[in-house]
Amino acid sequence: MRNPHILAVEDDEDIRELLTYNLALEGYSVGVAKTGEAALASVLKNRPDLILLNIMLPGINGLDVCRTLKSDPATDSVRVIMVTAKGGESDIVTGLELGADDYITKPFSPKVVIARVRTVLRRSRQDAASNEEVVRIHDIVIHPGRHEVTSS
């Protein structure tokens, strides 16, 4: 099984290096993009399992990147965690409503970022497993991904 691939989209070099270093230490494959345009191109070229996405980017901002990804059936399942200095309630709500799976405000702890990455990726695997085919035997229904058996 391959290591999950994470795309860190951040225009600040120090933060980008901090994210890349800590994710690589945890065994993740990491790609980087400095702009929203580069992020969208990177996603089409090498689809990541998860994107750490800053909102305030040069060119296309992170909210528009998220909106574009979530509106395209080819990329709508890519997980997104916003990592940004915009920590206002309306900013958080907007990010989550656009489809972000989580929202982390700067400054952040690398350990918290790693924990949230693990959580979002775990949820992604559980969602994929819950979409497995349901088994029906007479009045028994088995949902393998949900670890659930029901009887009608």
N, C-alpha and C positions, 0 to 999 in steps of 0.2 A: 504494500500500500504506500502510495506516495505521500510526502509531506504536503499539507495544505499550502497553497500559493496565496500570498497576501500582497496586495498592491498598496503602497503607502503614497498617498497623494498630498504633498506638502511642499510649499514654496520656500519655507525657511530651512536652510541647509542643516543647521544644528538639530532642529527637531526631527528632520528627515533621517539624519544619521542616528539619533537616539532611538527612533522607532526601528530602523533597519537593524541596528546592532542587537537590541533586546529581542526582537522577533527571531533573528537568526540564531541567537543563543538558545532559544526554545525549540529550535529545529524546523522552523518555518522557512519555506522558500519565499524570498522577498523581492519584489520589483518596486521601482519608484517612478513617480511622475511629478513634475514641478508645476504643471498647469492643468487646467480642466481639459483642454484640447488633447494634451499628451495622455491624460488618463483615459479618455474615451478611445483614443487610438490603441492604447495598450490593452484595454479590455477586449477589443475586437481581435487583436493579434494573439494574445495569450490570456484567455479568460481566467481571472483569479477566483479563488473560493470566497475571498472577503476583501473589501476595500476599506482602508482607513482614510477618510476623506475630510480634508480641511474645507471650510466654507469660503474663506477669503483667499481666493486664488486669482492670479492674473488671468485675464481673458475670461473664459467661461467659469463662473463661480461654482462652488461645490454643490449648492442647492440645484443649480441647473444640470450639473453632471448627474446627480442623483435622480432628478426628474426624467432625464433622457434615458438613463439605464432602466428605470422602473417602468417606463412606458413602452419599452421594446421587448417583445416576447423572447428574443434571443438572449437578453441580459437581465430580465426582470427578477430572476432567482439569485443573482449575485448579492451576497450579503454586504451591507454597508454600515460602518460605524463612523459617525461624524466625530472628528477630533478638532475642536475649534475654540477660539477665544470668545466666540459669541455665546454667552451663557445666559442670556435673558430668557425668561419663560416663553415668550413668543417665538424666539429663535429655536428653542428646543422643540416646541410643539410643531413648528413648521417643518423642521428636519424629520421628525418622526412621522408626520402626516404625509410627507413626500415618499416615505418608504424606508427610511433608515431604520436599522435594527437596534441601534443603540446610539447614545450621544454622550461624548466625553468632553468636558470643558478643560481648557488650558488655564493654568499649568496643571499637569497631570503626573501621576506616579506611573512609571513604566510597569510596575507590578500590577496595577489596576488595569492598565491597557491589556496586558497579557491575559489577565483573568477574564476580562470582558470578551476578548477575542476567542478564548477557549469556550466560553458560554455560548456565544453566537454560533460558532462552528458546531458545537454539540447539538444545539437546537436545529441547525441545518441538517445534520445527519439524522436526527429524530424525525424531522419533517419528511425527509426522503424515505425513511423506513416506513413511516405511517402511510405513505402513498403506495406501498407494496400491494399486490393483489390480495383481495379478501378471499378467504377460503370458506365455502359454504358446503355443509354436509347436513342434509335434511333441514332440521330447524336450528342447527348450530352454525354460528358465524364466527370465524376466527380472523382477527386483525393482527397479523404477525408484528407489524411495526409498533402498534400500540400495546402489545402484550395483553390483548383483551379477547375474551371469548364470551359470546352472548348466545342466549337461546330464546327463540320466539314462542 
